[in-house]
Each structure stands twice: as structure tokens, then as C-alpha cells.
């Protein structure tokens, strides 16, 4: 089986339409008449993205939320979703959770497909949004001299999963992530680059640096975490937090609560520098499908 990065690279030759952004972003951005549409598609697989036996209502919530988070990172307003769902145990709970999350964010279900099959359950969702600001933010716009910022705290999803594994009840940052739609729309006119933190702060910062052809320097101690201090590095690599990672010109303050955790530097021999140490490749910096 090829790595995620290798497979995406093999598809890049097919992504010739400008809307695909050369596969260097989480969303497609499609100019259509007088509108700019933002489209994204994420999947979740049992045993990979959620544990077997998970509450399927929580699975439905998370499936929608992670897609809306991609729209948030583009400053987009959601206008609808398309669902792909493998039938199986827990379908009633899944439908209940889907109704809850779509109602909460006032997003309509526009259609999709259902299938039956053997093996782990899988689900896919396409989210469609309308840009609230153009040009639509991307990963590729970070400029030398910019400051690097992140909203919220990191490691909350890690701690949330552990709470669920201990049998604690209630929603956690892992089971019920919150897409930062309002924050993304407020940031879109100001940022030079933006993405959501889905696979870990360090890995996603590495990806932003690569896409923008710059180096990014991070001070690990400045990053706010929702985990014990001795687990700081885990919190910075674990992922699933769906905070917004963005760059602003030096001296500019963000219009939403956020923390300055680093800066953008001229491209050196490493895309990412952590506490002054160069990180030459992305291995071990976060979650990837290999």
C-alpha cells in the first residue's frame, strides 16, 4: 500500500482545473458565475477515525464537523452537504446524530448515497460552502516576516479520547469537535495563509511551510495545550483538534482570540524549525495514512 502523500502526488497530474489548487489545500475553490464555491470531502473509517463500538450519533457529528472545519479554514459559509454511508449497526443513532449536527449548524442535507458491505464501516461527506471573502485563504500564502498563530488549545482531542476510553460519559473534544466557522469568516480578510489543525500542529505547520515555499519556526513552549505539561509534544503531534492555524503580517493582531506561536522565515534547508532545531521531513510530526 502506498503512503497518503505518494498517492496524492500520483493524482496531482489529474488535478488540472484551477479549482483544485494543485492539491495543495484542503478544499477546492470553484468560481461559478458571480459566486465562489468552496468544496471539501472527508471520510471516516471504523477502527481508524473512531473506535469500534463508538456511539454512532457521535460519529455522525464528527463526520459533519470535520468537513465544516475545512470550510471554516477558507472563511466559507456552509450551504449544504452530501452523505456517503455504509449501512450497518447503529444506523438509527447515526441518523439522529446527523440531524443534531446539521440542525445545530443550520446546514441542509442535499443528497448522497448508501451502500452495504463487509468489513469496517466507512462514511464520507462532501461539504459545500460559499466564500465570504475573496481571494479565499489557502495554505500557500504565508510570507516571510509573517507571524504564525493558532486558535484555542492543542491536545484536547487526545485527552478527550482517553476520557472516553476510561468510560467517562459526555461529549469531548474528540467525539464532538467544533468547527470554527465564525472565527474563520472573521479571519479570512486578514490572513495570508490558513488551514485547520486536523493531523497535528507540527505536521500541519510543516505542510503550510511546504505549500508556501517558506520555513516556519515554532516555539513549542508558546503553544497553548489542553494536556499536562509533560505531554506537550504529544499534544503538538496528536491531531484531531480542528483549531485554526494561520499567518498574519508582522504586527497585525487577529480579530479572534489566538496565540502567536512562531514566525515565517526565508526558505532554508528545512521547512520547519522547532525551538531552533530543523525538522527535515514530516515523519513523526503528526497523523498520516501510511
Secondary structure, 3 states (H helix, E strand, C coil): CCCHHHHHHHHHHHCCCHHHHHHCCCCEEEEECCEEEEEEEEEEEECCCECCCCCHHHHHHHHHHHHHHHHHCCCEEEEEEEEEEECCCCHHHHHHHHHHHHHHHCCCEEEEEEECCCCCCEEEEEEEEEECCCCCCCCCCCCCCCEEEECCCECHHHHHHHHHHCCCCCCCCCCCCCCCHHHHHHHHCCCCEEEECCCCHHHHHHHHHHHHCCEEEECHHHCCECCCHHHHHHHHHCCCCCCEEEEECCCCCCCCCCEEEEEEECCCCCCEEECCEEECCCCCCCCCCC
